[in-house]
């Protein structure tokens, strides 16, 4: 079977789903691109995400801190349910401090004139919003359970061979298939970076004290520990530790885990009373040498990954999606070749430098706050306190991070 599509998106995670929706929602009603969304998993809506959580076990262990810029993207895709949806958790404050001294900094939405600093949302909840919309969109076709095995450029199209024997033709293939991107591999795009020899332990916990609508982050010598506010009295944790300790934390009994977590978090929210299912994932910095190949573009984790200390990984990926959608829409509206090198280079230029800068910033912060040298400890604590006392600098920083 031979089929042709205007765009083929490989990977039905949050970035791939969002890109497909943006392309059809932003196109004129009379002419929408035909899009194939290819993923090895069957896409299904999850009714459980619309039910009110009743325990720590009712939450997805992976959550994300969404910026205002990412919220706008979901609005443009037509899936944002509103700031007061039962599974959307706005936070008004952020408090960051250093375990190695007295340095601390506090951010307050009221100081910059916004209702919140951002939103904490479970990964499966966002996935469900997008899947439900995609399955209702006639311009998007979903193909599950198949696998790319080869790609080759021929004249003005890319020929895609699938494991099932099908052949697809498209002017553009988008790799939105994660850190182990198969599209990136088939395109021969090399990726550099390094492992932090750490893993992030994630889970939902119940705390003794109210989180106060505050995202809390403590820099420990072994790595940052974040408590992200969800429906009271619950928080999501992201605990960056050595690979061996991550394994131990995920296997130890709940009581021992809760005692260790309470102690490491300095009892900031009192005793941690309950924990849901725990998971862990490796921490690595990666960056593709290029985001594009002939008639191929990479977005999100397929192009780059960052340390989670600032909670910006998904937001950076969604900025890629927004930038690529903008370039493709401009080309589509002008009846240009959306897979041409000129169009794809414009996308790469709009994102690569910013992603490099953000990666370097997060990597530098990770290394600075994990260094126990006395002079560096003093300098970083002084820096936190100084910035906290200069509202102009502090608020400019947080507005940039929020994407406003």
N, C-alpha and C positions, 0 to 999 in steps of 0.2 A: 504494500500500500504506500502511495506517495501523497503527501499532503504539504500544503504551503501555508505558512502563517506570517503575519507581519512581525511578530516578536515571539520568541520562545524563551521562557524563564525557567531555568533549572533550579529547583529548590522552593518548597512551599512553606518555608519558615516565615517569620514576621516580615523581613525585608522583601522577599519574593512576592508574597501576597500583596503587600502594600504597593509595590511597583506596578503589578498588574492592574490593581484597582485605580491607581492614580492615572494610568495611561488611558483607561476607558472613561473615567469620570471627567477628565479634563479635556477630552476630545469633543469636537462638535457632534451634536446628536446625529447629523446626517452621515458622518463618516468616522467610525470608531475602528481602531486597529484590531485585527483578529489576533488573539493572544493564546498561546498554549502554555499552560503551567504544568511542568513535568516534575513528579516527585515519586519516590519509591513507596511512600505511604499513602493509603487511602485517606482522603480528606473527609472528616466528619465533624459535625457540630457536637459540642459537649454540654448537655443540659445542666450538668452539675455546677457549671460556673455561674449560673444564674440563681443558685440557691444561696440563702444566707448561711455563712459559715457558723458552725456551732462548736468547733474544737480546733486545736492546732493541726489535726490530721486532715482538715477540710481545705487546706491551702496548698497551692503549688509551691514546692520548695524553692523554685527559681522565680525571683521577682526582679523588677527593673524600676529604676528611678527615671521617670520620663520628664524631659524638659518641656517648656512651652513650645519650642520649635517642633518637637515631636508630636505634641498635642495638635498643633496646626496641621501637620501632615495627616493625622488620623481624621481630622475634621474634613480636610480636602478629599480624603478617600471615602468620606461618608459613613464612617463607622464609630465616631466618638459618641459615647452614650450620654455624656454630660458630666460635669464636675461632681455631681452628687449621686452618681450611680453607686449601688451598694458594693461594687467591687473596685471602685476607684478611691484611692486614699490620698487626698491632698495633704501636704505637710507645709507648715507655716514657718518652721524654724530649722536651723541646722547648727549643731554644736560639735566642734572638732577640738580635740585636745591631745596633748602629748604625755604618754605615761612616764617619760623620762624627765619631766620637769613641770613647771607651772604655766607653760605656754598654752593658750587656748584662743579660739575665735568663735564668735557666735553670729549667725546670719538670721535676719528677721524679715519676713515678707513685708511687714508694715513699713519698714525703712525704705523700701524701694517702690512702695505703692501698688503692690499686687496682692491678690487674695491668698496666694500660696507661692512657695518656691518651686513646686513641681508636684509630681504625682507618683505614688508607689502603686504598681500594678503587677499582678501575677502574669507570668509569661503565657500560661494556658488561656487566661482570660482574653488577652490581646489576640492570641491566635484564633480564638473562637469568634471574636468580632469579625475578623478578616475572612475566615473560612465561610461564615454564614453569608457574607456579602458576595464573595467570589462565586459560590454555588448558585446564587440568584442572578448572576450577570451573564447574559447570553453571549456577549462578545469574548468571554473567557472560557476556554475549554480546559478541562483538567484531565491529565493522563497519569494514572497511578500504576505502580508496580512494574515499570519498565526502566531501562538503564541506557544511558549514552555509552556507545562503544567507540565511536569515531566521528570526527568532524573534518570537513575539507571545504575550502573556499573554491567556488566555481563561478566565474563571471561576477554577477551582481548578487549572488546568494551564497549561503552556507548550507552545505549538505550534511545532514545529521543522520547517522546510522544508529538505530536502537537495537538492543539485544533481542527484541521480539522479531526482528527482520524488517520492521517498518523503516522507511526513509522519509525524513522531514526536510523541507526547504524553508529557509527564512533569511531575510537580510540581516537579522541580529539575534544572537544568542546571549542571554544574560546569565552569568554565574552568580546565583544567590544561594549557593549550596554549602555555606559554612566554611569553617577553618580547614577542613580536609577536602576542599573543593575539587570535585571531579572535572568540572569545566576548566579550572585553572590547570590541572594536570594535562588534560587533552590539548590545551592551547600551548603547552610548553612554557608557561610562565613560571619563572623561579621565584621563590619566596625566602626572605632572610629573617633573622631574628634569633631569639634565644629563650630558653626556659628559665624561669625564676626558681626552679627546684622547690616550688611551693604548690599547694593546692588550696582552693577555697572551699570551706565547709559551709553548706547552706542548709537552713531549716527554718521553720516557724516556731516561735517560742511564746510562752505566756510569762509576763513579768508582774512582779508584786506591785510596782508603782506605775502610774499612768505615764505613757510616753510623751504626753503633752503636745502631740502633733509635731514632734521634733525628730529629725534624722540625726542620729548620734554616731560619731566616728572617733574611735580611740586609736592612736598610733602606738602600737606595742613594738618592742625590739624585734619580735619575730614576724611582724606584719600587721596590717590594720584590721580592726574589728569594728564592724558596723551593725547598728540596730536600726532598722528601717520601720517606721510606724505604719501599722495596718489597722484593721478594725480593733478597737480597744476590747480586751487588754493584750492584744497580740502584736508582735513585731517579727519581721524577717531578719535573720542574721546572715552576714557574710564574714566569715572568720578565716583570714589568710594565715596559714601555718606551714611548717615543713611537711614534706610529703609523708614522712613516717607518722608525724603527729596527726595529720589529717586522717590517715588510716585508723589510728588508735581512737580518735574522737568519734569516728563513724561506727566503730565496733563496740565501744564501751557501753555499759549499762546506762540508762537514762539518768539515774541519780548521780553517778560519777560525772557524767557529761555536764549536767546542770550545775554541779558544785564548781567544776573547773571554769565554766563559762561565767558564772556569777563572780568568781574571784578575778578572772582576767578583765572583766568589765568594771571592776572596782565598785561593784554594787551600786552603780549609778542609777539603776531602776529597781533597786532592792534585790530580793531573791528572784532568780529565774526559776519559775515553778513547774513548767511543763515544756516538752519539746515534741514536735512532730517528726515525721520521717526525715532522716538526714541524707544528704548527698554530697559528693565532692567532685571537683573538676580541676584539671591542671591549669596553672597560670603561666602563660607564655606571651611574649611580644612577637608579633609577626608583621611583616609588611611585604607585599608583592612588589617585585621590581618594576612592574608596569600593571596598570589596571585594565589594559586593553590589548587585544590581538586582532588580526583581521576578522571583522564582523563579530567580535566577542567583547563583552564588557563584564568586569567583576564589580560586585558591590558588597559592602558590609564585611562580615568575617571572612569571606572568600578573598578579600583584598587586604585586610588588616585586623589584628586583634590587639587589645591593650590590657594593662593591669586593671582590675576592677575597683581600685581604691577610690576613684572619683565617680564610679557608677555611670561612665559615659560610653561604654562599648556599644550598646544598642543605639544610643542617640547619634553617635558618629555614623553608624551604619544607615540609619534613617536619613541622615543628611546626604549620604551618597545617593540613596534612592530618590530623594527630592531633586538633587542636582541632575541626575541622569534623566528623570522624568521631564524636567524643564528643557534640557537639550533635545530630547527626543520629540517633545511636543512642538518645539519651534521648528524642527526639521520636518515633522509630519505636516504641520500647518502650511509650510512652504513647499510641500511636495518634493522635498529633498530625500536623498537616500539616508535613512536613519542609521544604517550600519556603516556609513562611510567613515574613513579615518578622520576626516575633518570634524565630524560630529562627535565621534568618540574621544578625540583628543581634547575637544573643548570640555567634555565631562571630566576627563582625567585632570586637566589643569585646574578645574574649579575645586577639586577635592584633595589632590595628593599632598600639596604643601601643608594644608591645614591639618590633615591627618598626621603627617610627620611631626608637626609642631605639638599636637596634642599628645601623641605617643611619647615624644621626648619629655614633655612636661610631667606626665604621669610617671614615667620611668625615673626621672630625676627626683620626684617627691618620694617615691618608694625607697630609693637608695638613701636619700637624705634622712628619712625618718626611721630607717632600720639600722642606721649607724649609731653606735653607742659611744663614740669618741666624745670626750667631755666638751671640747670646744664647739663641735658641731651641734651637740645637744643644747648648749647655751645659745648659740646663734639662732637655731630654729625656734626655740622657745621665745627668744626676744622678738624674732620676726613675726611670729603669730600674734604676740601681744601688741606690737606696734601697728600691724595692719588692722587689728580689731579696734584700735583707737582712732583710725583715720577713715571715717565713713565714706568719703569720696572714693578712695581707692577700693575699699572693701565692697561697696555697692556696685562699682563699675565691674569688679571681678565677678560678682555673683550674677549680674545682669548678662554678662557675656556667657557664663556657664549655662544660664537659663535659655539662651537663644532669643533674647529680646533686646 
